[in-house]
Amino acid sequence: MRISYDREADALYIQLVEGDFQCRVVRLTDDIALDFASGERLVGIEVLSASHLFKNPESPEIELRHVLPQAAA
C-alpha cells in the first residue's frame, strides 16, 4: 500500500495494489472515488479536498483493523 498527496490538487491517493491498471472509476461522493481493475479488484482510493478531511494529508494517520491475509493468486 502506498499513500501519496498532491498539495496543488489537494488530492490524496491510496494505492492498495502495486502496478499499472486500467481502471473503472466509481464515484462515492464528489470528493471520493474508487478505482477498480478487472475482476472488480479495488486497487485505489482517491480523496479530493483532502486537507478538509485529514488533519495532515501529507502524513495521514492510518489504522488497519481486522486485515485478512490475501489469498494466493
Secondary structure by P-SEA (a helix, b strand, c coil): cbbbbbccccbbbbbccccccbbbbbbccccbbbbbcccccccbbbbcccccccccccbbbbbbccccccccc
